[in-house]
């Protein structure tokens, strides 16, 4: 049977079109299933592994600051959505303030999608341990104060006026949001600041490196 190629258009038999449609749906569904569960850091533990790395095991998944602080007493701690056996949006929400921690061990909080620090949910560590925050986007709505270093991996969106205090503050991507940002500590900025949404102001209190 002859095929008509006029106008660079080839008419596919109905069976081929159906198979292509089903393949597209299967690809989308596989991508959806690959997303890990959500995790909220609160004052209770629910559907989460009992030791670091803290990973969601069910829904809803909640992790307490008490569990994180206790784990920091014995070594570095990781909180992540990666490796979760259930599906979700791959977000982490810090919904309550940390206690005033005094740990020399590092804490890493890593979301595959959005990491949100809610308003009033401050993170404070008077010990020398570093804090690393990582997300597809990290939304910061409150202040962070640590004695060690603070590293934020991925784009940052400011949700309010923010003060970040650390021995060094490292941004490896963009910083946006129409708010005031103050950095107390050596600042290392490797991405555009205010490129998508201008900051109201940027105050760097110590030495800085802009790349």
N, CA and C atoms as a LAMMPS dump frame, in Angstrom:
ITEM: TIMESTEP
0
ITEM: NUMBER OF ATOMS
633
ITEM: BOX BOUNDS ff ff ff
-5.0000000000000000e+02 5.0000000000000000e+02
-5.0000000000000000e+02 5.0000000000000000e+02
-5.0000000000000000e+02 5.0000000000000000e+02
ITEM: ATOMS id mol type element x y z
1 1 1 N 0.852 -1.183 0
2 1 2 C 0 0 0
3 1 3 C 0.889 1.235 0
4 2 1 N 0.599 2.178 -0.899
5 2 2 C 1.389 3.392 -1.012
6 2 3 C 1.12 4.3 0.177
7 3 1 N 2.15 5.051 0.598
8 3 2 C 1.995 6.019 1.678
9 3 3 C 2.166 7.417 1.104
10 4 1 N 1.418 8.35 1.663
11 4 2 C 1.412 9.712 1.136
12 4 3 C 2.325 10.571 2.003
13 5 1 N 3.355 11.221 1.419
14 5 2 C 4.345 11.984 2.172
15 5 3 C 4.218 13.486 1.945
16 6 1 N 3.203 13.935 1.29
17 6 2 C 3.065 15.356 0.968
18 6 3 C 3.003 16.169 2.269
19 7 1 N 3.756 17.293 2.283
20 7 2 C 3.766 18.15 3.466
21 7 3 C 4.491 17.518 4.638
22 8 1 N 5.333 16.523 4.398
23 8 2 C 6.114 15.874 5.45
24 8 3 C 5.234 15.241 6.511
25 9 1 N 4.083 14.793 6.151
26 9 2 C 3.159 14.183 7.103
27 9 3 C 2.937 12.729 6.721
28 10 1 N 3.188 11.825 7.664
29 10 2 C 2.985 10.407 7.434
30 10 3 C 1.855 9.942 8.332
31 11 1 N 0.837 9.384 7.764
32 11 2 C -0.299 8.911 8.533
33 11 3 C 0.013 7.524 9.086
34 12 1 N 0.041 7.421 10.415
35 12 2 C 0.34 6.145 11.04
36 12 3 C -0.924 5.312 11.147
37 13 1 N -0.789 4.008 11.005
38 13 2 C -1.94 3.139 11.259
39 13 3 C -2.412 3.312 12.698
40 14 1 N -3.73 3.14 12.966
41 14 2 C -4.283 3.357 14.308
42 14 3 C -3.557 2.563 15.385
43 15 1 N -3.12 1.346 15.094
44 15 2 C -2.449 0.532 16.11
45 15 3 C -1.166 1.163 16.598
46 16 1 N -0.398 1.766 15.677
47 16 2 C 0.859 2.408 16.055
48 16 3 C 0.588 3.624 16.933
49 17 1 N -0.405 4.433 16.579
50 17 2 C -0.746 5.615 17.369
51 17 3 C -1.146 5.218 18.781
52 18 1 N -1.916 4.127 18.904
53 18 2 C -2.348 3.681 20.227
54 18 3 C -1.149 3.232 21.063
55 19 1 N -0.22 2.504 20.442
56 19 2 C 0.942 2.043 21.178
57 19 3 C 1.809 3.215 21.635
58 20 1 N 1.94 4.234 20.792
59 20 2 C 2.709 5.407 21.188
60 20 3 C 2.054 6.133 22.356
61 21 1 N 0.735 6.239 22.336
62 21 2 C 0.011 6.891 23.429
63 21 3 C 0.191 6.123 24.726
64 22 1 N 0.085 4.79 24.657
65 22 2 C 0.254 3.975 25.858
66 22 3 C 1.679 4.073 26.394
67 23 1 N 2.659 4.141 25.489
68 23 2 C 4.047 4.27 25.922
69 23 3 C 4.271 5.597 26.634
70 24 1 N 3.625 6.658 26.142
71 24 2 C 3.758 7.967 26.776
72 24 3 C 3.157 7.96 28.174
73 25 1 N 1.998 7.328 28.313
74 25 2 C 1.359 7.229 29.629
75 25 3 C 2.223 6.423 30.585
76 26 1 N 2.797 5.336 30.099
77 26 2 C 3.644 4.489 30.945
78 26 3 C 4.884 5.25 31.415
79 27 1 N 5.463 6.063 30.523
80 27 2 C 6.639 6.838 30.9
81 27 3 C 6.296 7.845 31.982
82 28 1 N 5.14 8.525 31.823
83 28 2 C 4.71 9.488 32.841
84 28 3 C 4.458 8.799 34.165
85 29 1 N 3.796 7.633 34.139
86 29 2 C 3.476 6.928 35.37
87 29 3 C 4.751 6.44 36.056
88 30 1 N 5.728 6.01 35.267
89 30 2 C 6.992 5.583 35.853
90 30 3 C 7.718 6.732 36.526
91 31 1 N 7.668 7.906 35.907
92 31 2 C 8.293 9.078 36.515
93 31 3 C 7.589 9.445 37.807
94 32 1 N 6.244 9.333 37.832
95 32 2 C 5.483 9.626 39.045
96 32 3 C 5.87 8.67 40.163
97 33 1 N 5.963 7.372 39.837
98 33 2 C 6.295 6.385 40.856
99 33 3 C 7.71 6.576 41.388
100 34 1 N 8.582 7.177 40.586
101 34 2 C 9.963 7.362 41.01
102 34 3 C 10.094 8.434 42.079
103 35 1 N 9.073 9.292 42.231
104 35 2 C 9.137 10.314 43.243
105 35 3 C 8.969 9.705 44.628
106 36 1 N 9.748 10.219 45.573
107 36 2 C 9.687 9.687 46.93
108 36 3 C 8.617 10.406 47.743
109 37 1 N 8.42 9.912 48.975
110 37 2 C 7.384 10.446 49.842
111 37 3 C 7.779 11.796 50.414
112 38 1 N 6.777 12.515 50.941
113 38 2 C 7.021 13.758 51.649
114 38 3 C 7.428 13.464 53.089
115 39 1 N 8.131 14.413 53.698
116 39 2 C 8.55 14.293 55.086
117 39 3 C 8.405 15.652 55.752
118 40 1 N 7.828 15.652 56.958
119 40 2 C 7.693 16.882 57.735
120 40 3 C 8.484 16.744 59.027
121 41 1 N 9.322 17.722 59.306
122 41 2 C 10.065 17.732 60.566
123 41 3 C 9.24 18.499 61.589
124 42 1 N 8.793 17.775 62.615
125 42 2 C 7.88 18.331 63.616
126 42 3 C 8.386 17.929 65.006
127 43 1 N 7.42 17.657 65.92
128 43 2 C 7.769 17.232 67.274
129 43 3 C 7.448 15.767 67.529
130 44 1 N 7.06 15.018 66.488
131 44 2 C 6.702 13.606 66.654
132 44 3 C 7.4 12.776 65.592
133 45 1 N 7.444 11.462 65.823
134 45 2 C 7.985 10.52 64.838
135 45 3 C 6.863 9.629 64.329
136 46 1 N 6.746 9.541 63.022
137 46 2 C 5.696 8.724 62.414
138 46 3 C 6.134 8.304 61.017
139 47 1 N 6.103 7.01 60.766
140 47 2 C 6.417 6.497 59.427
141 47 3 C 7.756 7.009 58.907
142 48 1 N 8.802 6.793 59.717
143 48 2 C 10.147 7.221 59.341
144 48 3 C 11.134 6.232 59.956
145 49 1 N 12.261 6.046 59.31
146 49 2 C 13.268 5.136 59.862
147 49 3 C 13.737 5.652 61.218
148 50 1 N 14.219 4.734 62.05
149 50 2 C 14.551 5.091 63.432
150 50 3 C 15.965 5.615 63.594
151 51 1 N 16.782 5.483 62.55
152 51 2 C 18.167 5.947 62.617
153 51 3 C 18.53 6.688 61.334
154 52 1 N 19.629 7.435 61.398
155 52 2 C 20.13 8.111 60.208
156 52 3 C 20.691 7.088 59.217
157 53 1 N 20.414 7.234 57.929
158 53 2 C 19.64 8.31 57.323
159 53 3 C 18.14 8.17 57.614
160 54 1 N 17.525 9.271 58.01
161 54 2 C 16.093 9.281 58.284
162 54 3 C 15.344 9.39 56.954
163 55 1 N 14.541 8.37 56.642
164 55 2 C 13.855 8.267 55.352
165 55 3 C 12.385 7.933 55.59
166 56 1 N 11.447 8.543 54.849
167 56 2 C 10.029 8.202 55.013
168 56 3 C 9.761 6.738 54.68
169 57 1 N 8.933 6.094 55.497
170 57 2 C 8.549 4.704 55.253
171 57 3 C 7.047 4.552 55.016
172 58 1 N 6.302 5.616 55.188
173 58 2 C 4.858 5.593 54.995
174 58 3 C 4.349 7.019 54.913
175 59 1 N 3.046 7.157 54.801
176 59 2 C 2.452 8.48 54.677
177 59 3 C 1.272 8.63 55.65
178 60 1 N 1.22 9.727 56.417
179 60 2 C 2.178 10.838 56.437
180 60 3 C 3.447 10.463 57.186
181 61 1 N 4.541 11.102 56.817
182 61 2 C 5.823 10.834 57.45
183 61 3 C 6.269 12.066 58.224
184 62 1 N 6.599 11.859 59.508
185 62 2 C 7.045 12.951 60.36
186 62 3 C 8.287 12.527 61.144
187 63 1 N 9.158 13.486 61.361
188 63 2 C 10.396 13.238 62.095
189 63 3 C 10.56 14.336 63.125
190 64 1 N 10.926 13.962 64.347
191 64 2 C 11.061 14.954 65.411
192 64 3 C 12.474 15.505 65.485
193 65 1 N 12.578 16.755 65.919
194 65 2 C 13.89 17.333 66.177
195 65 3 C 14.592 16.593 67.301
196 66 1 N 13.813 16.035 68.24
197 66 2 C 14.424 15.27 69.329
198 66 3 C 15.189 14.074 68.785
199 67 1 N 14.625 13.39 67.777
200 67 2 C 15.304 12.243 67.171
201 67 3 C 16.556 12.688 66.431
202 68 1 N 16.474 13.806 65.73
203 68 2 C 17.635 14.327 65.01
204 68 3 C 18.741 14.704 65.999
205 69 1 N 18.365 15.413 67.053
206 69 2 C 19.345 15.872 68.036
207 69 3 C 20.011 14.698 68.749
208 70 1 N 19.219 13.677 69.05
209 70 2 C 19.783 12.488 69.703
210 70 3 C 20.772 11.78 68.779
211 71 1 N 20.44 11.686 67.497
212 71 2 C 21.33 11.022 66.539
213 71 3 C 22.616 11.815 66.338
214 72 1 N 22.532 13.14 66.425
215 72 2 C 23.725 13.973 66.257
216 72 3 C 24.743 13.756 67.377
217 73 1 N 24.292 13.207 68.482
218 73 2 C 25.21 12.968 69.602
219 73 3 C 26.245 11.899 69.266
220 74 1 N 25.917 11.052 68.285
221 74 2 C 26.814 9.933 67.984
222 74 3 C 27.453 10.006 66.6
223 75 1 N 27.089 10.982 65.77
224 75 2 C 27.708 11.072 64.457
225 75 3 C 26.924 11.957 63.505
226 76 1 N 27.404 12.076 62.259
227 76 2 C 26.695 12.871 61.249
228 76 3 C 25.29 12.324 61.003
229 77 1 N 24.371 13.219 60.649
230 77 2 C 22.977 12.831 60.446
231 77 3 C 22.507 13.301 59.073
232 78 1 N 21.755 12.422 58.403
233 78 2 C 21.158 12.74 57.109
234 78 3 C 19.65 12.546 57.19
235 79 1 N 18.916 13.536 56.687
236 79 2 C 17.46 13.456 56.552
237 79 3 C 17.166 13.612 55.074
238 80 1 N 16.499 12.624 54.463
239 80 2 C 16.34 12.658 53.008
240 80 3 C 15.07 11.944 52.573
241 81 1 N 14.561 12.332 51.419
242 81 2 C 13.442 11.608 50.806
243 81 3 C 13.95 10.53 49.857
244 82 1 N 15.229 10.554 49.519
245 82 2 C 15.778 9.568 48.589
246 82 3 C 15.755 8.18 49.217
247 83 1 N 15.355 7.188 48.43
248 83 2 C 15.332 5.814 48.909
249 83 3 C 14.054 5.416 49.612
250 84 1 N 13.067 6.325 49.655
251 84 2 C 11.802 5.974 50.294
252 84 3 C 11.048 4.949 49.462
253 85 1 N 10.409 3.948 50.108
254 85 2 C 9.683 2.919 49.362
255 85 3 C 8.29 3.354 48.929
256 86 1 N 7.845 4.552 49.305
257 86 2 C 6.501 5.005 48.956
258 86 3 C 6.575 6.244 48.07
259 87 1 N 5.443 6.598 47.482
260 87 2 C 5.408 7.709 46.535
261 87 3 C 4.906 8.975 47.202
262 88 1 N 5.252 10.093 46.62
263 88 2 C 4.826 11.393 47.117
264 88 3 C 5.378 12.47 46.22
265 89 1 N 5.488 13.679 46.754
266 89 2 C 5.986 14.809 45.968
267 89 3 C 7.462 15.067 46.168
268 90 1 N 8.108 14.275 47.056
269 90 2 C 9.55 14.397 47.272
270 90 3 C 9.905 15.716 47.95
271 91 1 N 8.999 16.214 48.81
272 91 2 C 9.231 17.467 49.52
273 91 3 C 9.595 17.206 50.98
274 92 1 N 10.323 18.143 51.577
275 92 2 C 10.545 18.166 53.015
276 92 3 C 10.101 19.527 53.538
277 93 1 N 9.331 19.509 54.623
278 93 2 C 8.886 20.738 55.273
279 93 3 C 9.417 20.752 56.698
280 94 1 N 10.145 21.794 57.053
281 94 2 C 10.562 21.994 58.442
282 94 3 C 9.489 22.859 59.086
283 95 1 N 8.663 22.22 59.907
284 95 2 C 7.425 22.855 60.378
285 95 3 C 7.515 23.366 61.805
286 96 1 N 8.609 23.112 62.494
287 96 2 C 8.771 23.604 63.86
288 96 3 C 10.243 23.877 64.123
289 97 1 N 10.511 24.705 65.117
290 97 2 C 11.887 25.095 65.401
291 97 3 C 12.679 23.944 66.009
292 98 1 N 13.974 23.951 65.742
293 98 2 C 14.857 23.002 66.399
294 98 3 C 15.064 23.444 67.846
295 99 1 N 15.467 22.517 68.719
296 99 2 C 15.97 22.975 70.015
297 99 3 C 17.289 23.693 69.786
298 100 1 N 17.803 24.337 70.808
299 100 2 C 19.14 24.925 70.687
300 100 3 C 20.133 23.775 70.799
301 101 1 N 20.61 23.317 69.652
302 101 2 C 21.502 22.164 69.608
303 101 3 C 22.931 22.589 69.92
304 102 1 N 23.744 21.615 70.311
305 102 2 C 25.142 21.893 70.605
306 102 3 C 25.978 20.715 70.11
307 103 1 N 25.948 20.516 68.803
308 103 2 C 26.576 19.34 68.206
309 103 3 C 27.755 19.73 67.333
310 104 1 N 28.792 18.905 67.399
311 104 2 C 29.925 19.078 66.507
312 104 3 C 29.832 18.238 65.252
313 105 1 N 28.716 17.499 65.095
314 105 2 C 28.525 16.651 63.919
315 105 3 C 27.65 17.343 62.877
316 106 1 N 27.808 16.94 61.631
317 106 2 C 27.107 17.591 60.521
318 106 3 C 25.674 17.081 60.389
319 107 1 N 24.807 17.971 59.936
320 107 2 C 23.414 17.644 59.645
321 107 3 C 23.122 18.013 58.2
322 108 1 N 22.63 17.049 57.432
323 108 2 C 22.243 17.282 56.039
324 108 3 C 20.764 16.992 55.884
325 109 1 N 20.025 17.955 55.332
326 109 2 C 18.597 17.786 55.053
327 109 3 C 18.412 17.961 53.551
328 110 1 N 17.965 16.894 52.88
329 110 2 C 17.968 16.88 51.42
330 110 3 C 16.619 16.424 50.873
331 111 1 N 15.963 17.294 50.11
332 111 2 C 14.692 16.981 49.449
333 111 3 C 14.916 16.895 47.948
334 112 1 N 14.333 15.888 47.322
335 112 2 C 14.457 15.763 45.877
336 112 3 C 13.724 16.848 45.128
337 113 1 N 12.705 17.438 45.772
338 113 2 C 11.911 18.475 45.124
339 113 3 C 12.076 19.791 45.901
340 114 1 N 11.118 20.14 46.732
341 114 2 C 11.154 21.421 47.448
342 114 3 C 11.444 21.191 48.928
343 115 1 N 12.394 21.946 49.447
344 115 2 C 12.669 21.985 50.878
345 115 3 C 12.176 23.328 51.393
346 116 1 N 11.23 23.296 52.331
347 116 2 C 10.627 24.523 52.862
348 116 3 C 10.889 24.641 54.349
349 117 1 N 11.401 25.786 54.764
350 117 2 C 11.542 26.091 56.185
351 117 3 C 10.439 27.086 56.527
352 118 1 N 9.467 26.624 57.311
353 118 2 C 8.303 27.448 57.612
354 118 3 C 8.666 28.65 58.481
355 119 1 N 7.802 29.651 58.421
356 119 2 C 7.982 30.843 59.24
357 119 3 C 8.023 30.464 60.718
358 120 1 N 8.997 30.97 61.437
359 120 2 C 9.131 30.687 62.858
360 120 3 C 9.86 29.401 63.18
361 121 1 N 10.172 28.601 62.175
362 121 2 C 10.836 27.297 62.399
363 121 3 C 12.35 27.465 62.306
364 122 1 N 12.914 28.152 63.27
365 122 2 C 14.341 28.464 63.239
366 122 3 C 15.188 27.218 63.49
367 123 1 N 16.39 27.236 62.937
368 123 2 C 17.367 26.168 63.155
369 123 3 C 18.566 26.792 63.859
370 124 1 N 18.896 26.256 65.045
371 124 2 C 19.991 26.814 65.845
372 124 3 C 20.907 25.683 66.3
373 125 1 N 22.193 25.835 66.041
374 125 2 C 23.202 24.899 66.549
375 125 3 C 24.391 25.697 67.051
376 126 1 N 24.637 25.633 68.361
377 126 2 C 25.77 26.343 68.943
378 126 3 C 27.062 25.536 68.881
379 127 1 N 26.971 24.297 68.403
380 127 2 C 28.168 23.487 68.21
381 127 3 C 28.823 23.801 66.882
382 128 1 N 29.919 23.125 66.604
383 128 2 C 30.694 23.418 65.392
384 128 3 C 30.241 22.617 64.171
385 129 1 N 29.245 21.759 64.328
386 129 2 C 28.789 20.93 63.219
387 129 3 C 28.188 21.744 62.084
388 130 1 N 28.451 21.313 60.872
389 130 2 C 27.949 22.029 59.697
390 130 3 C 26.489 21.667 59.423
391 131 1 N 25.821 22.552 58.696
392 131 2 C 24.443 22.329 58.254
393 131 3 C 24.402 22.45 56.747
394 132 1 N 23.872 21.414 56.087
395 132 2 C 23.718 21.438 54.635
396 132 3 C 22.244 21.252 54.305
397 133 1 N 21.705 22.175 53.5
398 133 2 C 20.321 22.115 53.04
399 133 3 C 20.335 21.95 51.527
400 134 1 N 19.541 21.009 51.021
401 134 2 C 19.547 20.751 49.581
402 134 3 C 18.133 20.482 49.092
403 135 1 N 17.77 21.103 47.97
404 135 2 C 16.467 20.859 47.368
405 135 3 C 16.462 21.314 45.923
406 136 1 N 15.449 20.859 45.176
407 136 2 C 15.258 21.405 43.842
408 136 3 C 15.06 22.904 43.933
409 137 1 N 14.367 23.327 45.01
410 137 2 C 14.293 24.716 45.461
411 137 3 C 14.245 24.681 46.974
412 138 1 N 14.963 25.581 47.631
413 138 2 C 14.88 25.728 49.082
414 138 3 C 14.194 27.046 49.389
415 139 1 N 13.045 26.964 50.043
416 139 2 C 12.261 28.152 50.401
417 139 3 C 12.53 28.458 51.87
418 140 1 N 13.097 29.624 52.14
419 140 2 C 13.476 29.997 53.5
420 140 3 C 12.546 31.094 53.999
421 141 1 N 11.851 30.801 55.095
422 141 2 C 10.895 31.749 55.663
423 141 3 C 11.28 32.219 57.063
424 142 1 N 12.459 31.802 57.539
425 142 2 C 12.882 32.192 58.882
426 142 3 C 14.398 32.131 58.988
427 143 1 N 14.928 32.647 60.09
428 143 2 C 16.369 32.763 60.257
429 143 3 C 17.027 31.424 60.578
430 144 1 N 18.308 31.329 60.258
431 144 2 C 19.125 30.163 60.592
432 144 3 C 20.381 30.672 61.283
433 145 1 N 20.747 30.038 62.412
434 145 2 C 21.943 30.444 63.148
435 145 3 C 22.721 29.206 63.569
436 146 1 N 23.902 29.017 62.997
437 146 2 C 24.768 27.898 63.367
438 146 3 C 26.176 28.433 63.563
439 147 1 N 26.944 27.745 64.41
440 147 2 C 28.321 28.159 64.648
441 147 3 C 29.241 27.642 63.541
442 148 1 N 28.949 26.449 63.022
443 148 2 C 29.719 25.884 61.921
444 148 3 C 29.308 26.5 60.595
445 149 1 N 29.619 25.807 59.52
446 149 2 C 29.306 26.318 58.184
447 149 3 C 27.879 25.983 57.785
448 150 1 N 27.32 26.81 56.907
449 150 2 C 26 26.594 56.322
450 150 3 C 26.156 26.532 54.812
451 151 1 N 25.693 25.437 54.203
452 151 2 C 25.743 25.279 52.75
453 151 3 C 24.337 25.017 52.244
454 152 1 N 23.933 25.759 51.234
455 152 2 C 22.611 25.572 50.629
456 152 3 C 22.824 25.224 49.16
457 153 1 N 22.421 24.009 48.796
458 153 2 C 22.629 23.504 47.442
459 153 3 C 21.31 23.572 46.677
460 154 1 N 21.329 24.24 45.543
461 154 2 C 20.127 24.408 44.734
462 154 3 C 19.578 25.821 44.87
463 155 1 N 18.652 26.207 43.997
464 155 2 C 18.084 27.561 44.023
465 155 3 C 17.406 27.872 45.355
466 156 1 N 17.513 29.142 45.756
467 156 2 C 16.93 29.617 47.012
468 156 3 C 15.859 30.647 46.701
469 157 1 N 14.721 30.542 47.413
470 157 2 C 13.67 31.552 47.349
471 157 3 C 13.428 32.067 48.758
472 158 1 N 13.563 33.378 48.935
473 158 2 C 13.304 33.996 50.233
474 158 3 C 11.808 34.26 50.37
475 159 1 N 11.234 33.778 51.488
476 159 2 C 9.807 34.005 51.73
477 159 3 C 9.546 35.152 52.67
478 160 1 N 10.601 35.687 53.29
479 160 2 C 10.497 36.824 54.203
480 160 3 C 11.895 37.393 54.388
481 161 1 N 12.021 38.446 55.206
482 161 2 C 13.345 38.976 55.518
483 161 3 C 14.115 37.918 56.306
484 162 1 N 15.346 37.64 55.896
485 162 2 C 16.098 36.506 56.44
486 162 3 C 17.475 36.955 56.922
487 163 1 N 17.883 36.392 58.084
488 163 2 C 19.24 36.542 58.588
489 163 3 C 19.86 35.158 58.685
490 164 1 N 20.966 34.948 57.987
491 164 2 C 21.697 33.692 58.026
492 164 3 C 23.018 33.934 58.745
493 165 1 N 23.249 33.169 59.813
494 165 2 C 24.455 33.346 60.618
495 165 3 C 25.217 32.033 60.678
496 166 1 N 26.493 32.067 60.288
497 166 2 C 27.331 30.873 60.294
498 166 3 C 28.78 31.318 60.144
499 167 1 N 29.715 30.395 60.394
500 167 2 C 31.121 30.743 60.173
501 167 3 C 31.348 31.059 58.7
502 168 1 N 30.689 30.298 57.829
503 168 2 C 30.674 30.591 56.391
504 168 3 C 29.325 30.184 55.836
505 169 1 N 28.836 30.954 54.886
506 169 2 C 27.553 30.679 54.241
507 169 3 C 27.825 30.494 52.758
508 170 1 N 27.494 29.307 52.249
509 170 2 C 27.834 28.94 50.878
510 170 3 C 26.56 28.724 50.06
511 171 1 N 26.4 29.515 49.017
512 171 2 C 25.29 29.351 48.079
513 171 3 C 25.874 28.82 46.771
514 172 1 N 25.364 27.687 46.291
515 172 2 C 25.934 27.17 45.04
516 172 3 C 25.007 27.388 43.855
517 173 1 N 23.919 28.165 44.092
518 173 2 C 22.983 28.422 42.99
519 173 3 C 22.381 29.814 43.183
520 174 1 N 21.256 30.06 42.568
521 174 2 C 20.645 31.379 42.556
522 174 3 C 19.933 31.697 43.872
523 175 1 N 19.786 32.996 44.132
524 175 2 C 19.044 33.488 45.299
525 175 3 C 18.052 34.533 44.8
526 176 1 N 16.773 34.324 45.087
527 176 2 C 15.726 35.242 44.639
528 176 3 C 14.729 35.497 45.764
529 177 1 N 13.875 36.508 45.572
530 177 2 C 12.832 36.828 46.535
531 177 3 C 12.882 38.294 46.929
532 178 1 N 11.743 38.957 46.949
533 178 2 C 11.682 40.409 47.174
534 178 3 C 11.744 40.744 48.661
535 179 1 N 12.813 40.286 49.329
536 179 2 C 12.979 40.5 50.768
537 179 3 C 14.426 40.868 51.066
538 180 1 N 14.667 41.251 52.32
539 180 2 C 16.015 41.598 52.766
540 180 3 C 16.747 40.33 53.197
541 181 1 N 17.992 40.178 52.74
542 181 2 C 18.829 39.058 53.143
543 181 3 C 20.101 39.599 53.792
544 182 1 N 20.346 39.15 55.032
545 182 2 C 21.566 39.521 55.748
546 182 3 C 22.366 38.263 56.031
547 183 1 N 23.652 38.297 55.709
548 183 2 C 24.535 37.158 55.944
549 183 3 C 25.6 37.569 56.945
550 184 1 N 25.599 36.908 58.109
551 184 2 C 26.627 37.108 59.119
552 184 3 C 27.604 35.942 59.031
553 185 1 N 28.784 36.209 58.525
554 185 2 C 29.761 35.161 58.281
555 185 3 C 30.313 35.322 56.881
556 186 1 N 31.414 34.654 56.598
557 186 2 C 31.976 34.723 55.254
558 186 3 C 30.967 34.172 54.254
559 187 1 N 30.737 34.903 53.184
560 187 2 C 29.72 34.523 52.203
561 187 3 C 30.373 34.135 50.888
562 188 1 N 29.912 33.02 50.327
563 188 2 C 30.395 32.543 49.032
564 188 3 C 29.187 32.34 48.133
565 189 1 N 29.041 33.189 47.128
566 189 2 C 27.884 33.153 46.233
567 189 3 C 28.353 32.801 44.835
568 190 1 N 27.848 31.693 44.306
569 190 2 C 28.296 31.24 42.986
570 190 3 C 27.204 31.33 41.931
571 191 1 N 26.004 31.759 42.314
572 191 2 C 24.91 31.904 41.353
573 191 3 C 24.418 33.337 41.335
574 192 1 N 23.529 33.638 40.405
575 192 2 C 22.972 34.987 40.29
576 192 3 C 22.119 35.309 41.511
577 193 1 N 22.224 36.541 41.973
578 193 2 C 21.413 37.022 43.095
579 193 3 C 20.379 37.994 42.549
580 194 1 N 19.107 37.656 42.735
581 194 2 C 18.044 38.53 42.262
582 194 3 C 17.838 38.492 40.765
583 195 1 N 18.332 37.468 40.103
584 195 2 C 18.193 37.393 38.65
585 195 3 C 16.764 37.199 38.196
586 196 1 N 15.999 36.368 38.906
587 196 2 C 14.598 36.126 38.542
588 196 3 C 13.663 37.052 39.295
589 197 1 N 13.992 37.353 40.546
590 197 2 C 13.202 38.273 41.362
591 197 3 C 14.163 39.034 42.269
592 198 1 N 14.231 40.34 42.108
593 198 2 C 15.211 41.146 42.817
594 198 3 C 14.995 41.103 44.325
595 199 1 N 16.104 41.03 45.072
596 199 2 C 16.029 41.136 46.513
597 199 3 C 15.783 42.594 46.901
598 200 1 N 15.12 42.807 48.053
599 200 2 C 14.957 44.174 48.548
600 200 3 C 16.313 44.737 48.94
601 201 1 N 17.147 43.886 49.571
602 201 2 C 18.509 44.291 49.892
603 201 3 C 19.331 43.054 50.199
604 202 1 N 20.643 43.18 50.046
605 202 2 C 21.595 42.121 50.402
606 202 3 C 22.685 42.755 51.241
607 203 1 N 22.821 42.276 52.487
608 203 2 C 23.838 42.804 53.398
609 203 3 C 24.793 41.682 53.754
610 204 1 N 26.062 41.869 53.428
611 204 2 C 27.11 40.888 53.735
612 204 3 C 28.007 41.501 54.804
613 205 1 N 27.948 40.933 56.002
614 205 2 C 28.629 41.55 57.141
615 205 3 C 30.112 41.221 57.193
616 206 1 N 30.545 40.197 56.479
617 206 2 C 31.952 39.782 56.545
618 206 3 C 32.503 39.65 55.141
619 207 1 N 33.678 39.013 55.035
620 207 2 C 34.299 38.83 53.721
621 207 3 C 33.381 38.024 52.813
622 208 1 N 33.44 38.319 51.527
623 208 2 C 32.554 37.619 50.597
624 208 3 C 33.294 37.302 49.314
625 209 1 N 32.783 36.279 48.634
626 209 2 C 33.311 35.884 47.327
627 209 3 C 32.128 35.758 46.39
628 210 1 N 32.143 36.518 45.286
629 210 2 C 31.063 36.522 44.32
630 210 3 C 31.59 35.984 42.999
631 211 1 N 30.977 34.87 42.532
632 211 2 C 31.407 34.291 41.266
633 211 3 C 30.26 34.339 40.26
